[in-house]
Amino acid sequence: MIEFCGIALEHPVINGSGTFDAIAARRAFGDAILERFPFSAFVSKTVTLDPRAGNPAPRLWEQGAGLINSIGLPNKGLRGYLEQDLPQLAELPVPLIVNVMGSTREEVATLVRAFAERDEVAALELNLSCPNVKTGLDFGVDPDATAALIKHVRPLTEKPLIVKLTPNATDSAAVAAAAQDAGADAVSLINTLRGMPIDPATGAPWLGGRTGGVSGPAIRAIALAQVAQVAARVDLPIVGMGGVQRGTDALDLVRAGATIVAVGTESFREPLAAARVVREMTRSGTRRSLEAPSTAR
Amino acid sequence: MRRRATVVDARAIGAYRWLACSDDGPPPRPGQFYMLAAVERWGGGEGERPFLPRAFSYLRAVGDRLEFLWEDVGPGTRRLSELRPDDELWVLGPLGNGFAASPGPLLVGGGIGIVPLACWQDEVGGVALLGFRDERHAAAAELMSGEVELATDDGSAGHAGFVTELLADALERAPNVTVYACGPPPMLETVRALCAEHDVPAQLALESGMACGFGACFGCVVPTRTGYVRLCVDGPVLEAAALEAVA
């Protein structure tokens, strides 16, 4: 057992938000997916106040050692999530972390308030990769905007608040420090890096949303550098992610300063990849040393 | 869940590559698909790809033997085309919904789109109208177990022209059918429009780039009258009436 923000986890591997749909996976694979659930906590796809259709197709571009996606955060909105998704996600055998995003402080506050009173929800993750309507900049690239947002929603819930950092900030560690000072309980990083593939046939951007987020092993070294940078600056527990394919990749993130790790794109290639990563971490015998720093935090 | 399957046979059929592997997974329904990747050397091809597995409808499933067919069009299909007996594949599936049986089946396939129709014709019968670029591609028509009417773009086999011309004639003669179609988007759009015009129900097996195949990535969406749907979990077979158009 590992303790993360007061939540007991069976093992140190969770999923990155938006990289696994537990409800769809249950439709595809039946209850077998619950019996062999690969993550020790489930982070759901970003919920926004209003429903979103997502970006026009095409949404995917494969590259060497990675993927560029322009999905556009499709979701049923807060009401749809509470009515349709939450009852199903509550049946998962692991704690539920709900990822939320809003374009104003008030929107985020409404979301946080709604989940604060739901016993099914163990923690909240704030997706800061959303343009602030006041400035046009993503909340997460600006330490002051990040701090102001967290201070605004912090009093609304006793549940742990995990702040998902964007790697597109000039100084992720400064944003993490601002999040810590404003009362965040943990940070998670890295989100995808902005990228743009060109259609070789037309010379125009390939993705319907023009730009997308680069993920997969191609960004692993960037994740390690940013996790180390953030760990050097803050005392908060860190969810490290970015290109984890094997147990050794997860252990590298832990060595860089992560408390627990998340698997994302690799789950697309192999639905139970995270379970394999856990086995590989254990086999290399460093699981015990992994538990110590996380419980100390 | 994802598992290893051993290649038992592989060869060229006309312009296509045919492969059979042994698999102990659940039995599939016609129209369903699998995510495939080579166990060895998946990556390091053109542009350092492939990275993701590739989605393929299955051609036929007999006992523990699964058959596939593809055309070598990119780094994924190129690597899969190198596989020989005793090589291994990663297999995930069966995935997706598959066809639903209705009276009077009429099958329409274009190019590699004939694949899901082969096992479907085994099950429900009916005539298969098949269109190909040329005679070399039309060699794949031998994989069908039932009656076939051929069309080729260059006239080198069967009717000279599009398979949708055969469909238009068939619907004029006998409109009390259910159309099952798979093929390139322009063909499927013509099938959809013809069926709408004749008030004939149609089930279309669509294709889209997929990262995962089980609803995780939200990458394979197609627009329907009620919004985007994920082809991997809500398809790949969609009712034609649910679509404004096939794009």
Interface residues (C-beta under 8 A of the other chain):
Chain A: G18 T19 F20 D21 I23 A24 A25 R27 A28 F29 A32 R36 A53 G54 A57 P58 R59 L60 E62 Q63 G64 A65 G66 L67 N69 I71 P74 G216 T265 S267 F268 R269 E270 P271 L272
Chain B: M1 R2 A37 G43 G47 E48 R49 P50 F51 L52 P53 W90 L92 L95 S208 G209 M210 A211 C212 G213 F214 G215 A216 C217 F218 G219 C220 V221 V222 P223 G227 Y228 R230 C232 V233
